[in-house]
Amino acid sequence: MRAPEPSRRPPLPSTMPPSVIPEDRVLVLCLSDTTPLRDLAKAHALVGMGTAEQVQAARRALADLTNVMFVQGDRNDIPWQDRWFTLILVDSDPEPTPAMTRVLAEGGRIAVMT
């Protein structure tokens, strides 16, 4: 009997909250530090939102990655379709706004990114 084939997905980065799972569609509402985003993007496609300056800086810092997208917006104005994201990462207050609730899929989570 053959041993099961190991998973081909990279392991979750240790800098991410343990609530991140491989199937997550991730919205990042904290672009002030792009360093953890590089680790997160190794295992997930993600959308990051912030000010125009933060978006430009994130695009420059992660220009070599193909599975990231950065758009201007904030937790009160999320220009995305309803119930799309399974995980929303914030930098501090995890209390959801109406816009966050609208784009969060059923069973989705909000977590503070450390």
Jmol script that loads the backbone (N, CA, C; Angstrom):
load data "model"
ATOM      1  N   MET A   1       0.840  -1.172   0.000  1.00  0.00           N
ATOM      2  CA  MET A   1       0.000   0.000   0.000  1.00  0.00           C
ATOM      3  C   MET A   1       0.888   1.238   0.000  1.00  0.00           C
ATOM      4  N   ARG A   2       0.547   2.194  -0.870  1.00  0.00           N
ATOM      5  CA  ARG A   2       1.344   3.418  -0.995  1.00  0.00           C
ATOM      6  C   ARG A   2       0.970   4.419   0.089  1.00  0.00           C
ATOM      7  N   ALA A   3       1.967   5.142   0.512  1.00  0.00           N
ATOM      8  CA  ALA A   3       1.723   6.214   1.482  1.00  0.00           C
ATOM      9  C   ALA A   3       0.990   7.341   0.779  1.00  0.00           C
ATOM     10  N   PRO A   4       0.142   8.067   1.484  1.00  0.00           N
ATOM     11  CA  PRO A   4      -0.557   9.188   0.852  1.00  0.00           C
ATOM     12  C   PRO A   4       0.438  10.231   0.369  1.00  0.00           C
ATOM     13  N   GLU A   5       0.116  10.836  -0.770  1.00  0.00           N
ATOM     14  CA  GLU A   5       0.974  11.869  -1.326  1.00  0.00           C
ATOM     15  C   GLU A   5       0.913  13.105  -0.443  1.00  0.00           C
ATOM     16  N   PRO A   6       2.051  13.694  -0.113  1.00  0.00           N
ATOM     17  CA  PRO A   6       2.038  14.882   0.751  1.00  0.00           C
ATOM     18  C   PRO A   6       1.350  16.046   0.043  1.00  0.00           C
ATOM     19  N   SER A   7       0.790  16.922   0.846  1.00  0.00           N
ATOM     20  CA  SER A   7       0.118  18.103   0.316  1.00  0.00           C
ATOM     21  C   SER A   7       1.121  18.977  -0.422  1.00  0.00           C
ATOM     22  N   ARG A   8       0.681  19.565  -1.506  1.00  0.00           N
ATOM     23  CA  ARG A   8       1.569  20.429  -2.284  1.00  0.00           C
ATOM     24  C   ARG A   8       1.457  21.887  -1.883  1.00  0.00           C
ATOM     25  N   ARG A   9       0.516  22.204  -1.023  1.00  0.00           N
ATOM     26  CA  ARG A   9       0.387  23.584  -0.542  1.00  0.00           C
ATOM     27  C   ARG A   9       1.520  23.885   0.419  1.00  0.00           C
ATOM     28  N   PRO A  10       2.078  25.109   0.336  1.00  0.00           N
ATOM     29  CA  PRO A  10       3.105  25.465   1.306  1.00  0.00           C
ATOM     30  C   PRO A  10       2.506  25.555   2.702  1.00  0.00           C
ATOM     31  N   PRO A  11       3.303  25.322   3.721  1.00  0.00           N
ATOM     32  CA  PRO A  11       2.768  25.446   5.084  1.00  0.00           C
ATOM     33  C   PRO A  11       2.393  26.890   5.366  1.00  0.00           C
ATOM     34  N   LEU A  12       1.487  27.065   6.311  1.00  0.00           N
ATOM     35  CA  LEU A  12       1.087  28.417   6.691  1.00  0.00           C
ATOM     36  C   LEU A  12       2.263  29.145   7.327  1.00  0.00           C
ATOM     37  N   PRO A  13       2.445  30.410   6.979  1.00  0.00           N
ATOM     38  CA  PRO A  13       3.531  31.171   7.589  1.00  0.00           C
ATOM     39  C   PRO A  13       3.326  31.302   9.089  1.00  0.00           C
ATOM     40  N   SER A  14       4.397  31.250   9.820  1.00  0.00           N
ATOM     41  CA  SER A  14       4.303  31.323  11.276  1.00  0.00           C
ATOM     42  C   SER A  14       3.926  32.715  11.769  1.00  0.00           C
ATOM     43  N   THR A  15       4.074  33.735  10.924  1.00  0.00           N
ATOM     44  CA  THR A  15       3.745  35.095  11.347  1.00  0.00           C
ATOM     45  C   THR A  15       2.256  35.389  11.247  1.00  0.00           C
ATOM     46  N   MET A  16       1.479  34.503  10.670  1.00  0.00           N
ATOM     47  CA  MET A  16       0.057  34.727  10.490  1.00  0.00           C
ATOM     48  C   MET A  16      -0.743  34.138  11.650  1.00  0.00           C
ATOM     49  N   PRO A  17      -1.920  34.695  11.898  1.00  0.00           N
ATOM     50  CA  PRO A  17      -2.761  34.133  12.953  1.00  0.00           C
ATOM     51  C   PRO A  17      -3.105  32.682  12.631  1.00  0.00           C
ATOM     52  N   PRO A  18      -3.285  31.843  13.637  1.00  0.00           N
ATOM     53  CA  PRO A  18      -3.584  30.444  13.374  1.00  0.00           C
ATOM     54  C   PRO A  18      -4.936  30.240  12.693  1.00  0.00           C
ATOM     55  N   SER A  19      -5.751  31.279  12.607  1.00  0.00           N
ATOM     56  CA  SER A  19      -7.060  31.142  11.994  1.00  0.00           C
ATOM     57  C   SER A  19      -7.006  31.130  10.463  1.00  0.00           C
ATOM     58  N   VAL A  20      -5.842  31.364   9.856  1.00  0.00           N
ATOM     59  CA  VAL A  20      -5.723  31.365   8.407  1.00  0.00           C
ATOM     60  C   VAL A  20      -5.646  29.920   7.914  1.00  0.00           C
ATOM     61  N   ILE A  21      -6.528  29.576   6.958  1.00  0.00           N
ATOM     62  CA  ILE A  21      -6.503  28.235   6.383  1.00  0.00           C
ATOM     63  C   ILE A  21      -6.268  28.348   4.877  1.00  0.00           C
ATOM     64  N   PRO A  22      -5.768  27.300   4.239  1.00  0.00           N
ATOM     65  CA  PRO A  22      -5.400  27.389   2.817  1.00  0.00           C
ATOM     66  C   PRO A  22      -6.519  27.822   1.881  1.00  0.00           C
ATOM     67  N   GLU A  23      -7.752  27.509   2.190  1.00  0.00           N
ATOM     68  CA  GLU A  23      -8.864  27.845   1.293  1.00  0.00           C
ATOM     69  C   GLU A  23      -9.355  29.279   1.441  1.00  0.00           C
ATOM     70  N   ASP A  24      -8.811  30.036   2.361  1.00  0.00           N
ATOM     71  CA  ASP A  24      -9.306  31.379   2.616  1.00  0.00           C
ATOM     72  C   ASP A  24      -9.136  32.317   1.431  1.00  0.00           C
ATOM     73  N   ARG A  25     -10.135  33.175   1.247  1.00  0.00           N
ATOM     74  CA  ARG A  25     -10.060  34.326   0.356  1.00  0.00           C
ATOM     75  C   ARG A  25      -9.902  35.522   1.297  1.00  0.00           C
ATOM     76  N   VAL A  26      -8.728  36.130   1.265  1.00  0.00           N
ATOM     77  CA  VAL A  26      -8.309  37.048   2.321  1.00  0.00           C
ATOM     78  C   VAL A  26      -8.404  38.508   1.886  1.00  0.00           C
ATOM     79  N   LEU A  27      -9.021  39.305   2.747  1.00  0.00           N
ATOM     80  CA  LEU A  27      -9.025  40.756   2.602  1.00  0.00           C
ATOM     81  C   LEU A  27      -8.182  41.321   3.729  1.00  0.00           C
ATOM     82  N   VAL A  28      -7.185  42.123   3.376  1.00  0.00           N
ATOM     83  CA  VAL A  28      -6.298  42.726   4.366  1.00  0.00           C
ATOM     84  C   VAL A  28      -6.615  44.213   4.442  1.00  0.00           C
ATOM     85  N   LEU A  29      -7.044  44.653   5.625  1.00  0.00           N
ATOM     86  CA  LEU A  29      -7.394  46.058   5.826  1.00  0.00           C
ATOM     87  C   LEU A  29      -6.313  46.794   6.616  1.00  0.00           C
ATOM     88  N   CYS A  30      -5.093  46.303   6.546  1.00  0.00           N
ATOM     89  CA  CYS A  30      -3.981  46.925   7.270  1.00  0.00           C
ATOM     90  C   CYS A  30      -2.740  46.829   6.388  1.00  0.00           C
ATOM     91  N   LEU A  31      -2.465  47.892   5.656  1.00  0.00           N
ATOM     92  CA  LEU A  31      -1.335  47.903   4.725  1.00  0.00           C
ATOM     93  C   LEU A  31      -0.148  48.700   5.229  1.00  0.00           C
ATOM     94  N   SER A  32      -0.156  49.096   6.491  1.00  0.00           N
ATOM     95  CA  SER A  32       0.955  49.917   6.982  1.00  0.00           C
ATOM     96  C   SER A  32       2.275  49.145   6.994  1.00  0.00           C
ATOM     97  N   ASP A  33       2.213  47.824   7.119  1.00  0.00           N
ATOM     98  CA  ASP A  33       3.424  46.996   7.087  1.00  0.00           C
ATOM     99  C   ASP A  33       3.193  45.861   6.089  1.00  0.00           C
ATOM    100  N   THR A  34       3.904  45.873   4.967  1.00  0.00           N
ATOM    101  CA  THR A  34       3.706  44.854   3.937  1.00  0.00           C
ATOM    102  C   THR A  34       4.532  43.596   4.169  1.00  0.00           C
ATOM    103  N   THR A  35       5.424  43.588   5.145  1.00  0.00           N
ATOM    104  CA  THR A  35       6.279  42.428   5.388  1.00  0.00           C
ATOM    105  C   THR A  35       5.483  41.143   5.615  1.00  0.00           C
ATOM    106  N   PRO A  36       4.477  41.131   6.503  1.00  0.00           N
ATOM    107  CA  PRO A  36       3.724  39.883   6.684  1.00  0.00           C
ATOM    108  C   PRO A  36       2.881  39.500   5.470  1.00  0.00           C
ATOM    109  N   LEU A  37       2.582  40.465   4.598  1.00  0.00           N
ATOM    110  CA  LEU A  37       1.787  40.151   3.417  1.00  0.00           C
ATOM    111  C   LEU A  37       2.534  39.238   2.458  1.00  0.00           C
ATOM    112  N   ARG A  38       3.824  39.410   2.362  1.00  0.00           N
ATOM    113  CA  ARG A  38       4.626  38.543   1.491  1.00  0.00           C
ATOM    114  C   ARG A  38       4.511  37.095   1.963  1.00  0.00           C
ATOM    115  N   ASP A  39       4.605  36.863   3.257  1.00  0.00           N
ATOM    116  CA  ASP A  39       4.462  35.507   3.786  1.00  0.00           C
ATOM    117  C   ASP A  39       3.053  34.978   3.540  1.00  0.00           C
ATOM    118  N   LEU A  40       2.065  35.799   3.776  1.00  0.00           N
ATOM    119  CA  LEU A  40       0.678  35.384   3.588  1.00  0.00           C
ATOM    120  C   LEU A  40       0.415  35.034   2.122  1.00  0.00           C
ATOM    121  N   ALA A  41       0.973  35.804   1.205  1.00  0.00           N
ATOM    122  CA  ALA A  41       0.742  35.579  -0.224  1.00  0.00           C
ATOM    123  C   ALA A  41       1.409  34.300  -0.730  1.00  0.00           C
ATOM    124  N   LYS A  42       2.319  33.718   0.043  1.00  0.00           N
ATOM    125  CA  LYS A  42       2.922  32.446  -0.367  1.00  0.00           C
ATOM    126  C   LYS A  42       1.889  31.325  -0.366  1.00  0.00           C
ATOM    127  N   ALA A  43       0.856  31.450   0.447  1.00  0.00           N
ATOM    128  CA  ALA A  43      -0.134  30.385   0.569  1.00  0.00           C
ATOM    129  C   ALA A  43      -1.542  30.813   0.163  1.00  0.00           C
ATOM    130  N   HIS A  44      -1.772  32.101  -0.085  1.00  0.00           N
ATOM    131  CA  HIS A  44      -3.126  32.590  -0.334  1.00  0.00           C
ATOM    132  C   HIS A  44      -3.127  33.697  -1.372  1.00  0.00           C
ATOM    133  N   ALA A  45      -4.211  33.776  -2.115  1.00  0.00           N
ATOM    134  CA  ALA A  45      -4.473  34.976  -2.902  1.00  0.00           C
ATOM    135  C   ALA A  45      -5.069  35.995  -1.942  1.00  0.00           C
ATOM    136  N   LEU A  46      -4.734  37.243  -2.131  1.00  0.00           N
ATOM    137  CA  LEU A  46      -5.264  38.238  -1.207  1.00  0.00           C
ATOM    138  C   LEU A  46      -5.520  39.566  -1.881  1.00  0.00           C
ATOM    139  N   VAL A  47      -6.428  40.309  -1.270  1.00  0.00           N
ATOM    140  CA  VAL A  47      -6.738  41.674  -1.661  1.00  0.00           C
ATOM    141  C   VAL A  47      -6.400  42.548  -0.469  1.00  0.00           C
ATOM    142  N   GLY A  48      -5.638  43.603  -0.712  1.00  0.00           N
ATOM    143  CA  GLY A  48      -5.300  44.551   0.343  1.00  0.00           C
ATOM    144  C   GLY A  48      -5.951  45.890   0.056  1.00  0.00           C
ATOM    145  N   MET A  49      -6.412  46.554   1.106  1.00  0.00           N
ATOM    146  CA  MET A  49      -7.038  47.860   0.965  1.00  0.00           C
ATOM    147  C   MET A  49      -6.401  48.862   1.909  1.00  0.00           C
ATOM    148  N   GLY A  50      -6.314  50.097   1.428  1.00  0.00           N
ATOM    149  CA  GLY A  50      -5.766  51.153   2.260  1.00  0.00           C
ATOM    150  C   GLY A  50      -5.876  52.489   1.556  1.00  0.00           C
ATOM    151  N   THR A  51      -5.130  53.452   2.057  1.00  0.00           N
ATOM    152  CA  THR A  51      -5.100  54.776   1.445  1.00  0.00           C
ATOM    153  C   THR A  51      -4.357  54.693   0.113  1.00  0.00           C
ATOM    154  N   ALA A  52      -4.474  55.733  -0.680  1.00  0.00           N
ATOM    155  CA  ALA A  52      -3.773  55.764  -1.973  1.00  0.00           C
ATOM    156  C   ALA A  52      -2.274  55.555  -1.775  1.00  0.00           C
ATOM    157  N   GLU A  53      -1.704  56.179  -0.758  1.00  0.00           N
ATOM    158  CA  GLU A  53      -0.270  56.044  -0.499  1.00  0.00           C
ATOM    159  C   GLU A  53       0.094  54.618  -0.079  1.00  0.00           C
ATOM    160  N   GLN A  54      -0.727  54.018   0.776  1.00  0.00           N
ATOM    161  CA  GLN A  54      -0.467  52.648   1.219  1.00  0.00           C
ATOM    162  C   GLN A  54      -0.579  51.664   0.057  1.00  0.00           C
ATOM    163  N   VAL A  55      -1.572  51.872  -0.795  1.00  0.00           N
ATOM    164  CA  VAL A  55      -1.755  50.996  -1.951  1.00  0.00           C
ATOM    165  C   VAL A  55      -0.546  51.089  -2.880  1.00  0.00           C
ATOM    166  N   GLN A  56      -0.091  52.297  -3.169  1.00  0.00           N
ATOM    167  CA  GLN A  56       1.088  52.467  -4.033  1.00  0.00           C
ATOM    168  C   GLN A  56       2.318  51.812  -3.425  1.00  0.00           C
ATOM    169  N   ALA A  57       2.537  52.002  -2.125  1.00  0.00           N
ATOM    170  CA  ALA A  57       3.696  51.403  -1.457  1.00  0.00           C
ATOM    171  C   ALA A  57       3.606  49.876  -1.480  1.00  0.00           C
ATOM    172  N   ALA A  58       2.425  49.324  -1.236  1.00  0.00           N
ATOM    173  CA  ALA A  58       2.248  47.867  -1.245  1.00  0.00           C
ATOM    174  C   ALA A  58       2.469  47.309  -2.649  1.00  0.00           C
ATOM    175  N   ARG A  59       1.959  47.993  -3.659  1.00  0.00           N
ATOM    176  CA  ARG A  59       2.177  47.546  -5.045  1.00  0.00           C
ATOM    177  C   ARG A  59       3.653  47.520  -5.396  1.00  0.00           C
ATOM    178  N   ARG A  60       4.386  48.529  -4.958  1.00  0.00           N
ATOM    179  CA  ARG A  60       5.839  48.554  -5.215  1.00  0.00           C
ATOM    180  C   ARG A  60       6.552  47.440  -4.456  1.00  0.00           C
ATOM    181  N   ALA A  61       6.202  47.271  -3.191  1.00  0.00           N
ATOM    182  CA  ALA A  61       6.891  46.285  -2.350  1.00  0.00           C
ATOM    183  C   ALA A  61       6.631  44.854  -2.798  1.00  0.00           C
ATOM    184  N   LEU A  62       5.461  44.593  -3.370  1.00  0.00           N
ATOM    185  CA  LEU A  62       5.086  43.218  -3.724  1.00  0.00           C
ATOM    186  C   LEU A  62       4.836  43.065  -5.219  1.00  0.00           C
ATOM    187  N   ALA A  63       5.519  43.880  -6.022  1.00  0.00           N
ATOM    188  CA  ALA A  63       5.314  43.882  -7.473  1.00  0.00           C
ATOM    189  C   ALA A  63       5.638  42.543  -8.130  1.00  0.00           C
ATOM    190  N   ASP A  64       6.471  41.742  -7.498  1.00  0.00           N
ATOM    191  CA  ASP A  64       6.860  40.456  -8.083  1.00  0.00           C
ATOM    192  C   ASP A  64       5.824  39.359  -7.858  1.00  0.00           C
ATOM    193  N   LEU A  65       4.812  39.609  -7.063  1.00  0.00           N
ATOM    194  CA  LEU A  65       3.797  38.599  -6.763  1.00  0.00           C
ATOM    195  C   LEU A  65       2.606  38.739  -7.712  1.00  0.00           C
ATOM    196  N   THR A  66       2.057  37.604  -8.124  1.00  0.00           N
ATOM    197  CA  THR A  66       0.941  37.619  -9.064  1.00  0.00           C
ATOM    198  C   THR A  66      -0.407  37.327  -8.406  1.00  0.00           C
ATOM    199  N   ASN A  67      -0.411  36.968  -7.150  1.00  0.00           N
ATOM    200  CA  ASN A  67      -1.653  36.587  -6.485  1.00  0.00           C
ATOM    201  C   ASN A  67      -2.110  37.618  -5.450  1.00  0.00           C
ATOM    202  N   VAL A  68      -1.719  38.867  -5.650  1.00  0.00           N
ATOM    203  CA  VAL A  68      -2.139  39.943  -4.759  1.00  0.00           C
ATOM    204  C   VAL A  68      -2.746  41.073  -5.582  1.00  0.00           C
ATOM    205  N   MET A  69      -3.667  41.788  -4.964  1.00  0.00           N
ATOM    206  CA  MET A  69      -4.286  42.952  -5.585  1.00  0.00           C
ATOM    207  C   MET A  69      -4.466  43.989  -4.488  1.00  0.00           C
ATOM    208  N   PHE A  70      -4.159  45.235  -4.812  1.00  0.00           N
ATOM    209  CA  PHE A  70      -4.310  46.311  -3.843  1.00  0.00           C
ATOM    210  C   PHE A  70      -5.234  47.370  -4.416  1.00  0.00           C
ATOM    211  N   VAL A  71      -6.226  47.765  -3.625  1.00  0.00           N
ATOM    212  CA  VAL A  71      -7.199  48.761  -4.048  1.00  0.00           C
ATOM    213  C   VAL A  71      -7.384  49.793  -2.945  1.00  0.00           C
ATOM    214  N   GLN A  72      -7.769  50.977  -3.361  1.00  0.00           N
ATOM    215  CA  GLN A  72      -8.003  52.036  -2.393  1.00  0.00           C
ATOM    216  C   GLN A  72      -9.360  51.840  -1.742  1.00  0.00           C
ATOM    217  N   GLY A  73      -9.410  52.030  -0.446  1.00  0.00           N
ATOM    218  CA  GLY A  73     -10.647  51.904   0.300  1.00  0.00           C
ATOM    219  C   GLY A  73     -10.337  51.757   1.773  1.00  0.00           C
ATOM    220  N   ASP A  74     -11.379  51.587   2.557  1.00  0.00           N
ATOM    221  CA  ASP A  74     -11.181  51.374   3.990  1.00  0.00           C
ATOM    222  C   ASP A  74     -12.302  50.493   4.512  1.00  0.00           C
ATOM    223  N   ARG A  75     -12.284  50.233   5.781  1.00  0.00           N
ATOM    224  CA  ARG A  75     -13.239  49.297   6.385  1.00  0.00           C
ATOM    225  C   ARG A  75     -14.687  49.744   6.283  1.00  0.00           C
ATOM    226  N   ASN A  76     -14.905  51.014   5.946  1.00  0.00           N
ATOM    227  CA  ASN A  76     -16.260  51.531   5.797  1.00  0.00           C
ATOM    228  C   ASN A  76     -16.720  51.583   4.340  1.00  0.00           C
ATOM    229  N   ASP A  77     -15.797  51.364   3.403  1.00  0.00           N
ATOM    230  CA  ASP A  77     -16.116  51.443   1.978  1.00  0.00           C
ATOM    231  C   ASP A  77     -15.285  50.387   1.255  1.00  0.00           C
ATOM    232  N   ILE A  78     -15.836  49.192   1.115  1.00  0.00           N
ATOM    233  CA  ILE A  78     -15.106  48.066   0.512  1.00  0.00           C
ATOM    234  C   ILE A  78     -15.714  47.790  -0.858  1.00  0.00           C
ATOM    235  N   PRO A  79     -15.001  48.177  -1.926  1.00  0.00           N
ATOM    236  CA  PRO A  79     -15.543  48.012  -3.278  1.00  0.00           C
ATOM    237  C   PRO A  79     -15.368  46.576  -3.795  1.00  0.00           C
ATOM    238  N   TRP A  80     -16.124  45.665  -3.211  1.00  0.00           N
ATOM    239  CA  TRP A  80     -16.023  44.250  -3.591  1.00  0.00           C
ATOM    240  C   TRP A  80     -17.398  43.614  -3.515  1.00  0.00           C
ATOM    241  N   GLN A  81     -17.550  42.484  -4.187  1.00  0.00           N
ATOM    242  CA  GLN A  81     -18.864  41.827  -4.188  1.00  0.00           C
ATOM    243  C   GLN A  81     -19.217  41.265  -2.816  1.00  0.00           C
ATOM    244  N   ASP A  82     -20.501  41.130  -2.587  1.00  0.00           N
ATOM    245  CA  ASP A  82     -21.025  40.628  -1.317  1.00  0.00           C
ATOM    246  C   ASP A  82     -20.561  39.200  -1.049  1.00  0.00           C
ATOM    247  N   ARG A  83     -20.312  38.919   0.227  1.00  0.00           N
ATOM    248  CA  ARG A  83     -20.027  37.571   0.732  1.00  0.00           C
ATOM    249  C   ARG A  83     -18.885  36.859   0.005  1.00  0.00           C
ATOM    250  N   TRP A  84     -17.855  37.583  -0.332  1.00  0.00           N
ATOM    251  CA  TRP A  84     -16.736  36.986  -1.076  1.00  0.00           C
ATOM    252  C   TRP A  84     -15.617  36.501  -0.163  1.00  0.00           C
ATOM    253  N   PHE A  85     -15.206  37.299   0.794  1.00  0.00           N
ATOM    254  CA  PHE A  85     -14.026  36.985   1.599  1.00  0.00           C
ATOM    255  C   PHE A  85     -14.375  36.043   2.751  1.00  0.00           C
ATOM    256  N   THR A  86     -13.508  35.057   2.964  1.00  0.00           N
ATOM    257  CA  THR A  86     -13.696  34.136   4.082  1.00  0.00           C
ATOM    258  C   THR A  86     -12.908  34.575   5.300  1.00  0.00           C
ATOM    259  N   LEU A  87     -11.966  35.492   5.102  1.00  0.00           N
ATOM    260  CA  LEU A  87     -11.171  36.008   6.213  1.00  0.00           C
ATOM    261  C   LEU A  87     -10.844  37.469   5.946  1.00  0.00           C
ATOM    262  N   ILE A  88     -11.091  38.298   6.944  1.00  0.00           N
ATOM    263  CA  ILE A  88     -10.704  39.710   6.887  1.00  0.00           C
ATOM    264  C   ILE A  88      -9.693  39.936   8.001  1.00  0.00           C
ATOM    265  N   LEU A  89      -8.526  40.430   7.625  1.00  0.00           N
ATOM    266  CA  LEU A  89      -7.471  40.737   8.601  1.00  0.00           C
ATOM    267  C   LEU A  89      -7.428  42.238   8.828  1.00  0.00           C
ATOM    268  N   VAL A  90      -7.453  42.624  10.095  1.00  0.00           N
ATOM    269  CA  VAL A  90      -7.414  44.026  10.485  1.00  0.00           C
ATOM    270  C   VAL A  90      -6.200  44.246  11.396  1.00  0.00           C
ATOM    271  N   ASP A  91      -5.830  45.517  11.600  1.00  0.00           N
ATOM    272  CA  ASP A  91      -4.666  45.782  12.442  1.00  0.00           C
ATOM    273  C   ASP A  91      -5.017  46.037  13.898  1.00  0.00           C
ATOM    274  N   SER A  92      -6.269  46.338  14.182  1.00  0.00           N
ATOM    275  CA  SER A  92      -6.613  46.591  15.582  1.00  0.00           C
ATOM    276  C   SER A  92      -8.052  46.174  15.873  1.00  0.00           C
ATOM    277  N   ASP A  93      -8.990  47.052  15.675  1.00  0.00           N
ATOM    278  CA  ASP A  93     -10.378  46.828  16.081  1.00  0.00           C
ATOM    279  C   ASP A  93     -11.068  45.778  15.211  1.00  0.00           C
ATOM    280  N   PRO A  94     -11.346  44.586  15.748  1.00  0.00           N
ATOM    281  CA  PRO A  94     -12.003  43.555  14.952  1.00  0.00           C
ATOM    282  C   PRO A  94     -13.517  43.721  14.841  1.00  0.00           C
ATOM    283  N   GLU A  95     -14.068  44.767  15.462  1.00  0.00           N
ATOM    284  CA  GLU A  95     -15.510  44.992  15.380  1.00  0.00           C
ATOM    285  C   GLU A  95     -15.891  45.297  13.933  1.00  0.00           C
ATOM    286  N   PRO A  96     -16.791  44.497  13.326  1.00  0.00           N
ATOM    287  CA  PRO A  96     -17.089  44.684  11.905  1.00  0.00           C
ATOM    288  C   PRO A  96     -17.939  45.915  11.625  1.00  0.00           C
ATOM    289  N   THR A  97     -17.615  46.560  10.512  1.00  0.00           N
ATOM    290  CA  THR A  97     -18.452  47.645   9.999  1.00  0.00           C
ATOM    291  C   THR A  97     -19.512  47.015   9.098  1.00  0.00           C
ATOM    292  N   PRO A  98     -20.548  47.765   8.722  1.00  0.00           N
ATOM    293  CA  PRO A  98     -21.529  47.215   7.774  1.00  0.00           C
ATOM    294  C   PRO A  98     -20.877  46.737   6.462  1.00  0.00           C
ATOM    295  N   ALA A  99     -19.874  47.465   5.982  1.00  0.00           N
ATOM    296  CA  ALA A  99     -19.191  47.059   4.743  1.00  0.00           C
ATOM    297  C   ALA A  99     -18.441  45.742   4.933  1.00  0.00           C
ATOM    298  N   MET A 100     -17.802  45.560   6.072  1.00  0.00           N
ATOM    299  CA  MET A 100     -17.092  44.311   6.353  1.00  0.00           C
ATOM    300  C   MET A 100     -18.076  43.142   6.420  1.00  0.00           C
ATOM    301  N   THR A 101     -19.189  43.357   7.073  1.00  0.00           N
ATOM    302  CA  THR A 101     -20.212  42.318   7.182  1.00  0.00           C
ATOM    303  C   THR A 101     -20.751  41.944   5.801  1.00  0.00           C
ATOM    304  N   ARG A 102     -20.921  42.934   4.954  1.00  0.00           N
ATOM    305  CA  ARG A 102     -21.449  42.701   3.605  1.00  0.00           C
ATOM    306  C   ARG A 102     -20.538  41.810   2.771  1.00  0.00           C
ATOM    307  N   VAL A 103     -19.208  42.014   2.840  1.00  0.00           N
ATOM    308  CA  VAL A 103     -18.282  41.249   1.987  1.00  0.00           C
ATOM    309  C   VAL A 103     -17.812  39.946   2.633  1.00  0.00           C
ATOM    310  N   LEU A 104     -18.151  39.719   3.893  1.00  0.00           N
ATOM    311  CA  LEU A 104     -17.714  38.514   4.591  1.00  0.00           C
ATOM    312  C   LEU A 104     -18.661  37.359   4.271  1.00  0.00           C
ATOM    313  N   ALA A 105     -18.092  36.260   3.788  1.00  0.00           N
ATOM    314  CA  ALA A 105     -18.882  35.077   3.444  1.00  0.00           C
ATOM    315  C   ALA A 105     -19.490  34.463   4.708  1.00  0.00           C
ATOM    316  N   GLU A 106     -20.556  33.719   4.529  1.00  0.00           N
ATOM    317  CA  GLU A 106     -21.165  33.018   5.653  1.00  0.00           C
ATOM    318  C   GLU A 106     -20.139  32.096   6.282  1.00  0.00           C
ATOM    319  N   GLY A 107     -20.005  32.173   7.587  1.00  0.00           N
ATOM    320  CA  GLY A 107     -18.994  31.393   8.295  1.00  0.00           C
ATOM    321  C   GLY A 107     -17.616  32.026   8.264  1.00  0.00           C
ATOM    322  N   GLY A 108     -17.491  33.212   7.627  1.00  0.00           N
ATOM    323  CA  GLY A 108     -16.208  33.899   7.546  1.00  0.00           C
ATOM    324  C   GLY A 108     -15.779  34.453   8.897  1.00  0.00           C
ATOM    325  N   ARG A 109     -14.497  34.846   8.967  1.00  0.00           N
ATOM    326  CA  ARG A 109     -13.925  35.315  10.221  1.00  0.00           C
ATOM    327  C   ARG A 109     -13.226  36.653  10.033  1.00  0.00           C
ATOM    328  N   ILE A 110     -13.142  37.369  11.127  1.00  0.00           N
ATOM    329  CA  ILE A 110     -12.352  38.595  11.195  1.00  0.00           C
ATOM    330  C   ILE A 110     -11.298  38.373  12.248  1.00  0.00           C
ATOM    331  N   ALA A 111     -10.045  38.658  11.911  1.00  0.00           N
ATOM    332  CA  ALA A 111      -8.948  38.422  12.855  1.00  0.00           C
ATOM    333  C   ALA A 111      -8.007  39.621  12.850  1.00  0.00           C
ATOM    334  N   VAL A 112      -7.372  39.831  13.978  1.00  0.00           N
ATOM    335  CA  VAL A 112      -6.363  40.886  14.095  1.00  0.00           C
ATOM    336  C   VAL A 112      -5.034  40.308  13.635  1.00  0.00           C
ATOM    337  N   MET A 113      -4.395  40.994  12.691  1.00  0.00           N
ATOM    338  CA  MET A 113      -3.103  40.560  12.169  1.00  0.00           C
ATOM    339  C   MET A 113      -2.023  41.051  13.104  1.00  0.00           C
ATOM    340  N   THR A 114      -1.173  40.130  13.520  1.00  0.00           N
ATOM    341  CA  THR A 114      -0.104  40.493  14.462  1.00  0.00           C
ATOM    342  C   THR A 114       1.195  40.735  13.771  1.00  0.00           C
TER     343      THR A 114
END
end "model"
wireframe off; spacefill off
backbone 0.3
color backbone group
